[in-house]
Amino acid sequence: MRAAIEIGRRGLGRASPNPAVGCVLVREGVAVGRGWTQPGGRPHAETQALTRAGDAARSATAYVSLEPCAHHGVTPPCSSALIAAGVRRVVTAMEDPDPRVAGRGHALLREAGIEVVTSVMKAEAEATHEGYLIRQRLGRPFVTLKLGQTLDGRIATASGESQWITSAPARARAHLLRVENDAILVGAGTVRADDPSLDVRLPGLSACSPIRVAADSWLSLPLDGKLAQTTPQRPLWILHAPDAPEERRRALEALGAVLIEIPQLEGGGLDLTAGLQALGQRGVTRMMCEGGGQIAASLMRAGLIDRLVTVAAGKAIGEDGRPGIGPLGLERLGDAPHFVLETLEPIGPDALCSWRAVPRPD
């Protein structure tokens, strides 16, 4: 099962809206087939493993990181494929919460006389499927806020200079994080200040670049900037306000951008809760936000950050530098968003910390 979960992770960032599932077929102690969810969500992991195993799948045990599907979609159900292949036993990590499955896959296998064992390494599988699971439960993607900052929490000098605060190894790790996400979100201020590409610039992984998403109320991003000009090669989605200028809409749509109109909050700014719901409806399961400080604060105020990844460089800029997180309007320490440290590791001369959000009390 550990192998199935790890193999499934190969689909992270490319399998949406489907989960990144892994499957290993074992007969007489030998792995005879392996598979993981392919780009776009199909073929499924079980189909891939059965194809590779061929006749060796008969009487084998299938280890799958999620319950095999039981519904007819673009492809036939994986539970039916396992039955037709003559698999003797199926071991799964967890039940699929999709209402079209939700135990039916396990039931079909048992009805066919196949032994079914469930909840093996369930916690580990849930960690891999967290984007899929939160979209099923809340209708939005799992959100990771990534901050590359100084020891005193600054992401740029007062003049806006930010290249480069963190080291080359840390920036390479950030690109690996991009690979594991369906979309990457930035605010309009970051687009105007940095003119980012938001792609993956690692050897052999350029095709794994996520959907670029900009939160830009008035569609102010430069038409001659990298995001707008590379839209034919890599998707660009823009969250904008209902009153965004019509001429800007036409110009960006002519370049190929997808415009997503969302409400504004009463005090100003975009309603990012509605924005993430809109992304979830379009199939996004995992999204990383790379700033700047205002959009980071907006997500944090709304309780929309599930994981926080910080890369701290051994530098200090001081109070006049730009903070990684903008104003939160807190009056009480008890109201501060709370995160629990998961991992801490050195990355070159920097330190990478992964923090898990503590749910707010109802």
Secondary structure, DSSP 4 states (H G I P E B T S, - for coil): -HHHHHHHGGGTTTSTTS---EEEEEETTEEEEEEEPPGGG-S-HHHHHHHHHGGGGTTPEEEESSPPP-S-SSS--HHHHHHHTT--EEEESS---STTTTTHHHHHHHHTT-EEE--TTHHHHHHHTHHHHHHHHHSS-EEEEEEEEETTSEEE-TT---TTSS-HHHHHHHHHHHHT-SEEEEEHHHHHHH-------STT-GGGPPEEEEE-TT--S-TTSHHHHTTTTS-EEEEE-TT--HHHHHHHHHHTPEEEE-PBPTTSSB-HHHHHHHHHHTT--EEEE---HHHHHHHHHTT--SEEEEEEES----TTSEESS-----SSGGGS--EEEEEEEEETTEEEEEEEEPPPP-
